[in-house]
């Protein structure tokens, strides 16, 4: 393995080549500098590679940054840019100027004409960065776009507008916007409704949040709603009559809940059924479990909020509202019943993709983060990306104090608030970090009780986020915030603050190591002074959820002693460190398992989308239609060993025509002869339908609609099956079978069967559909 220092030396060697061109670029007129874009494009056209032209391209955009923005990228920023061009991750500390760093690899790779993306964690940052840097790119002759609507997020954007976004040389957008646009692009039924070109190069800001923290959450496009159950309200009413410990029990970690024997008997009386566990009443039992989870595991203010009459999930990692995101399997509807808001439809999945699959479609991916080195092994194993630490321009002088450990939440908060008040009196700005929206509100109330004015940054006031963060570094400012990971706005210190000791970050909850590093990095940017200190208790949710039985017994013993002092035991600190390592390992294992399952889905998705693209590109689909009809007819006939005239008429009335069927007297009722007869029947029926249409183009449109509808509806069923399959295969582990292998095997078998279903649906769509022309002679197709 190449040593990290050697990689950095290689980067410095390229940096020297860029620096050698600085004087030449500075001596150029504006026109000469602008002309470099065409010069570099010609060099690429003549056979040079992106790496060959890197020094001159970087020197060009570097000088342009200086002339247009008044900012000349430092050497460390150029080093970060070189790493990004290599398809690796540049770990750059907070305040080191990642936004400006990205201009260099974006400009260089955009010269290929294949398009490049910069993905940010949220819309605000994408819009801010695009507006700030657009003048530079346009001055150099490149086009820039924003990959989403800024004025109205709910507005339906036309394919023409989206095509203009994605045909730009450089597109600033969010990872989630790109994921959804990719899915919708591949669900289009006409080529003119598609807008994406093949993916080339992408830079991901806060890469660890996107590729690790959100790697297991698929992005889903829903199709038609399932039939809505009326059991959600009934199950919710049933929960209200239950008595704790008598009718139901919670485990110690409050992450599992179940009915007791007494509760089961009460359920059978309430729903007037003889046995809750027979298959006939399985749905009742499922809804009871969903209601139990909604009431006793999902917490308002921690897992979700009720906003404008809707249940909106909360991102526990950063306190943001996850609008448009739902918990699947009916939990979302159970929460809505609990909160007495309107139930949203439980919809079927039409298409889905995870970030690992999405970014696997790019020729080259790169990333930026302040905290990625600790996960380098996973980045390399999954994405083949190295993490290269870029030195800071100025030495980091921030002081990170050891964790202050207390027994109870009350003790922890009292000491954290005492220190906050002390720092506030001294004039230092304080960033108080809460573990959840609920806790941020509690801390806010405690500060108000002590007469401390402050700002609160959580899911309730995300619109003021940037302004709150900007003011967080002013003298005497106190800011209460949920986890700040990925906020993207630097906290700049006000006058006199440096002399007072800079920003103080005070954590009030046990957090994963990487999140803790991100938060500490908010202080001490660009050589500024600052401090970080984290107050934790043995009652913190992170510890309670992940601790061992021995650790819980240790907590109970201390509770009996009623100690108020800080806990300093080296053994305790070692236990907490081991717990952190164990949680990180478990999370990595979970991501690994999901990625393995996603591989099967990725292969199937690609094959399906290739089939769809082929259908949309083909000008004459008669041959394709003939193949699918022949296969579908054969499959219908295979359902019986022998056919009678009555049975054949019944089959035809189900799948071929609603008219009375008159079979030829001389028809031999064997498989081969029936197949020929039905193929001729279908051909005549299609010829009749063609007479309604004006031209062959409309006929082709009808064929395409029928085939795509059959593919898409079958894929929806396949997606529903695959979403359940990962759970179905888990018990195989007890039989010494590898669940991952079983998943891959059964997923492949289901995919093969899916195309049999497609063939049958093609027959139904072509034969049983009705077609007509509207007053403008546009084709209208209705599938039965």
URNOR-V99661 format. One record per backbone hydrogen bond with DSSP energy under -1.0 kcal/mol. NH is the residue of the N-H (numbers start at 1). CO is the residue of the C=O. If there is no record, write none. Layout:
# URNOR-V99661
NH;CO + NH;CO
This chain:
# URNOR-V99661
7;3 + 8;4 + 9;5 + 10;6 + 11;7 + 12;8 + 13;9 + 14;10 + 15;11 + 16;12 + 17;13 + 18;14 + 19;15 + 20;16 + 21;18 + 22;19 + 25;21 + 26;22 + 27;23 + 33;29 + 34;30 + 35;31 + 36;33 + 37;34 + 39;35 + 40;36 + 41;37 + 42;38 + 43;39 + 44;40 + 45;41 + 46;42 + 47;44 + 48;43 + 53;49 + 57;53 + 58;54 + 59;55 + 60;56 + 61;57 + 62;58 + 63;59 + 64;60 + 65;61 + 66;62 + 67;63 + 68;64 + 69;65 + 71;65 + 78;74 + 79;75 + 80;76 + 81;77 + 82;78 + 83;79 + 84;80 + 85;81 + 86;82 + 87;84 + 88;83 + 89;386 + 90;367 + 91;388 + 92;369 + 96;93 + 101;97 + 102;98 + 103;100 + 104;101 + 106;102 + 107;103 + 108;104 + 109;105 + 110;106 + 111;107 + 112;109 + 113;110 + 116;169 + 117;201 + 118;171 + 119;203 + 120;173 + 126;122 + 127;123 + 128;124 + 129;125 + 130;126 + 131;127 + 132;128 + 133;129 + 134;130 + 137;133 + 138;134 + 139;135 + 140;136 + 141;138 + 142;137 + 145;170 + 147;172 + 155;152 + 162;158 + 163;159 + 164;160 + 165;161 + 166;162 + 167;163 + 168;165 + 170;143 + 171;116 + 172;145 + 173;118 + 178;174 + 179;175 + 180;176 + 181;177 + 182;178 + 183;179 + 184;180 + 185;181 + 186;182 + 187;184 + 193;190 + 194;191 + 202;364 + 203;117 + 204;366 + 205;119 + 207;368 + 210;206 + 211;207 + 212;208 + 213;208 + 214;209 + 215;212 + 219;353 + 221;351 + 223;348 + 226;346 + 235;231 + 236;232 + 237;233 + 238;234 + 239;235 + 240;236 + 241;238 + 242;239 + 245;248 + 246;243 + 247;243 + 249;258 + 251;256 + 254;251 + 258;249 + 260;247 + 264;260 + 265;261 + 266;262 + 267;263 + 268;264 + 269;265 + 270;266 + 271;267 + 273;268 + 278;275 + 281;278 + 282;279 + 285;281 + 286;282 + 287;283 + 288;284 + 289;285 + 290;286 + 291;287 + 292;288 + 293;289 + 294;290 + 295;291 + 296;292 + 297;293 + 298;293 + 301;304 + 302;299 + 303;299 + 304;299 + 305;312 + 307;310 + 310;307 + 312;305 + 314;303 + 315;320 + 319;315 + 322;313 + 323;321 + 325;322 + 331;328 + 334;330 + 335;331 + 336;332 + 337;333 + 338;334 + 339;335 + 341;336 + 348;224 + 350;221 + 351;221 + 353;219 + 358;354 + 359;355 + 361;358 + 362;359 + 364;200 + 366;202 + 367;88 + 368;204 + 369;90 + 375;372 + 376;373 + 379;375 + 380;376 + 381;377 + 382;378 + 383;379 + 384;380 + 385;379 + 388;89 + 390;91 + 399;530 + 401;532 + 404;534 + 406;536 + 412;408 + 413;409 + 414;410 + 415;411 + 416;412 + 417;413 + 418;414 + 419;415 + 420;416 + 421;417 + 422;418 + 423;419 + 424;420 + 425;421 + 426;422 + 427;424 + 428;423 + 430;477 + 431;504 + 432;479 + 433;506 + 434;481 + 438;301 + 440;436 + 441;437 + 442;438 + 443;439 + 444;440 + 445;441 + 446;442 + 447;443 + 448;444 + 449;445 + 450;446 + 451;448 + 452;447 + 455;478 + 457;480 + 461;458 + 464;461 + 465;462 + 468;464 + 469;465 + 470;466 + 471;467 + 474;471 + 476;427 + 477;474 + 479;430 + 480;455 + 481;432 + 482;457 + 487;484 + 494;473 + 497;494 + 500;496 + 501;498 + 502;497 + 504;429 + 505;531 + 506;431 + 507;533 + 508;433 + 516;512 + 517;513 + 518;514 + 519;515 + 520;516 + 521;517 + 522;519 + 523;520 + 528;525 + 531;503 + 532;399 + 533;505 + 535;507 + 536;404 + 538;406 + 540;537 + 544;540 + 545;541 + 546;542 + 547;543 + 552;548 + 553;549 + 554;550 + 555;551 + 556;552 + 557;553 + 558;554 + 559;555 + 560;556 + 561;557 + 562;558 + 567;405 + 573;569 + 574;570 + 575;571 + 576;572 + 577;573 + 578;574 + 579;575 + 580;576 + 581;577 + 582;578 + 583;579 + 584;580 + 585;581 + 586;582 + 587;583 + 588;584 + 589;585 + 590;586 + 591;587 + 592;588 + 593;589 + 594;590 + 595;591 + 596;592 + 597;593 + 598;594 + 599;595 + 601;597 + 602;598 + 603;599 + 604;600 + 605;601 + 606;602 + 607;603 + 608;604 + 609;605 + 610;606 + 611;607 + 612;608 + 613;609 + 614;610 + 615;611 + 616;612 + 617;613 + 618;614 + 625;621 + 626;622 + 627;623 + 628;624 + 629;625 + 630;626 + 631;627 + 632;628 + 633;629 + 634;630 + 635;631 + 636;632 + 637;633 + 638;634 + 640;637 + 648;644 + 649;645 + 650;646 + 651;647 + 652;648 + 653;649 + 654;650 + 655;651 + 656;652 + 657;652 + 667;664 + 670;668 + 674;670 + 675;671 + 676;672 + 677;673 + 678;674 + 679;675 + 680;676 + 681;677 + 682;678 + 683;679 + 684;680 + 685;681 + 686;682 + 687;683 + 688;684 + 689;685 + 690;686 + 692;689 + 699;695 + 700;696 + 701;697 + 702;698 + 703;699 + 704;700 + 705;701 + 706;702 + 707;703 + 708;704 + 709;705 + 710;706 + 711;707 + 712;708 + 713;709 + 714;710 + 715;711 + 716;712 + 717;713 + 718;714 + 719;715 + 720;716 + 721;717 + 722;718 + 723;719 + 725;721 + 726;722 + 728;724 + 729;725 + 732;729 + 733;730 + 734;731 + 735;732 + 736;733 + 737;732 + 742;738 + 743;739 + 744;740 + 745;741 + 746;742 + 747;743 + 748;744 + 749;745 + 750;746 + 751;747 + 752;748 + 753;749 + 754;750 + 755;751 + 757;753 + 758;754 + 759;755 + 760;756 + 761;757 + 762;758 + 763;759 + 764;760 + 765;761 + 766;762 + 767;763 + 768;764 + 770;782 + 772;780 + 774;778 + 777;774 + 780;772 + 782;770
